[in-house]
Amino acid sequence: MTDETRILLVDDEPHVISALVRGLDEEPYLITGAHGGKEALGLMAQHRYKVVISDEKMPGMDGAEFLGAVKDLYPETVRIMLTGHASVEATMRAVNSGEIYRFFTKPWDETELKLALRSAVEKYDLEEENRRLLKTVKRQSQELKYLEKSYPGITDLRREADGAIRIDEDVTEEEIASIIAGCNDAERST
């Protein structure tokens, strides 16, 4: 787990939230409970939650509507549905509108829920790392474009896996001096 793993539990029945918290008390999560979708969205505006577990049947905003809003507002958050009223229609609506990661019925199997939660957190962390790496690659691509514009031909150099510039053995001293002079000339002209 990374530094802070926040989990949000959403159910209009306080005893369900209490049971979930008790079942997860030995897990390394910061757990928050909300008694409905509106309250949960307010909490999500204040903190980043990696996983949301929501009941389906709630007054006001039902679980499918809530998880659909979470998908739109916080697409990186992993969404799990927990319900005591598993109808095929509700399940399909929840999966289609909220892109649910997992679906559990009440009463839930505590071990299965713990494993699903660990898997959901791992999924979140991996996707976050992918987003970070993609951002780095995009930034490096922009830097390469700038370097190529400032020093034409510089990106034609071959690089090793560790980033070192590889110079073929058959490259002459004159060719190396020409590359360096070209870089120096380009640097002076900027």
N, C-alpha and C positions, 0 to 999 in steps of 0.2 A: 504494500500500500504506500502511496505517496503521503506527504506531510499530513494533510487534513482530508479525511474521507467522510464527507457529509452525506447522510442518508435521510431522506424525507419520507415519513409515513403519513398517508392521508386516509382517514376514515372518520365517518361521523359518529362512530361508536367508540367512546373513550376506552372501554375495556379491551377492544381489539388492539388499539395502539399500545396499551399497557402490556398485553400479552406478547406483542411483537418485540417491544423493548426488552422485556424479561428474557425472551428467547435469544436475543442478540447481545445480551449484556457482557458476554465474554469476547465479543468481536471488537476489532480495533476501529470502530466507527463513532462519529459524532452523530447521534440520532436525534431528530426533531420530529415532533408530531404536529399535525394540523387536522382540524375537524371538518374541513371542507376544501373544495377547489379554490375558492376565492382567497381564503386564508393562506393556503399553500402557495399560490402565485405571489402573494405579498411577501412571504418568506423567501421565495426564490429570487425576488427582486433585490433582496438584501445579501444573500449568500449564494455561493455556487454549490449545488448539490450534484454529486456524481450519479446517484440513483434515486428514483422516486418509486415508491410502492403505493399504489392507490387502490382503494375499494371502487367497485363499479357503481353500486346503488347508494347514492348520496343525495340529499335534498339540495335544490338549487342547481348546482353544476354536477352532472354525473361523472363517473370516472372516465368514460370515453371522451367526453367533451373536455375534461380537465387535461387528460394525457395528450389530446390533440393540440391544446393550447401550449402545453409544455414542449411538444415537438416543434411547434412554430416559433416559440420564444427562446427556447433553450435546447436546440436540436442535439447538442452533445450529451445531454443528460439521458441516461439509460432508464427506460420506463418499464415497470413491472405492474401487472394488474392482479389484484387479489379480490375475489368475490365469493359471496355465499349464494349467489343467484346466477349460476353460469348457464345462460341460454345461448344457443348457437348464434342468434341474432346479435346479442350484446357482445359476444366474443368477437364475431366478425367485424362489428362496428369499431370496437376498441382496437383491434389489430390494424384495420385499414386506416382509421383516422389518427391513431397515436403511434403507429409502428411499435407495438409492444414487443419487448425483448422476451419476456416470459409471462405466462398466465397461470395463476394458482387459484384453487378453489378453497373455501373455508369448509371444514378445518384444514389447515395446511400441514404438510409434513415439515417439521422444523429443520431437519437435516437437509432436505431438498432445498428449502428456502435459503438456508445458510450457504449451501454450495452455489445456488443460482446467484445470490448476492455477491459472493466472492468473484464469480465469473463475470458478473455485470461490472464490478469495480475494475477488474482486469481489462475488460473490453474498453471501458472509459479511459483508463490510463494508456492503453496501447493507441487508441484513436487520438488522444491528446498528444502523445509523442509523435505520431504521424503528422498531425497538424503543425507541430513545432518544426519537424524536419522539413516539411514542405515549405514552410515560411523561410527557413534557412536556405533551401535550394533556390527559391525565387530571388532572395536577396543576393545570393552568390551569382546567379545568372545576370542580374542587373549589374553587378560589379564587373563581371567578365565583359559585358557589352561596353561598359565605360572604358575598361582597359583596352579593348580592341579598338575602340574609337580613338583613344589617346595614343596607343602604341600599335599601329596596324601590324598584323602578323603575329602578335604575341600569343594569341590563343592557339596558334598552329604548333607551338612547342608541345612535346610529349611529356606527360607527367606520370610519375610512379604512383602507386596506391597511397603512399604517405605524403603526396603532394610535391615531392622533389622533382625538379626539371631533369628530364633524361636527355642526354646528348649522345647521339649515336657515335660509336667509335670512329666512323669514317668521316665525321665532321672535322673540317680543318680549322686551324687556329684563325685563319682569315675569316671563315664563316662565323665563328664565335665572335670575333671582333666586330664584324658587320652587324650582327644581331644587337650587340651591346651599343654600338654607335647609333643604330636606328632607334633604340629605346631612349638613349640620351638626347638625340635630336628631337624626338617627339616630346620628351619631357621639357626641353627648353622652349619649344613652340607653344606650350600650354600656359 
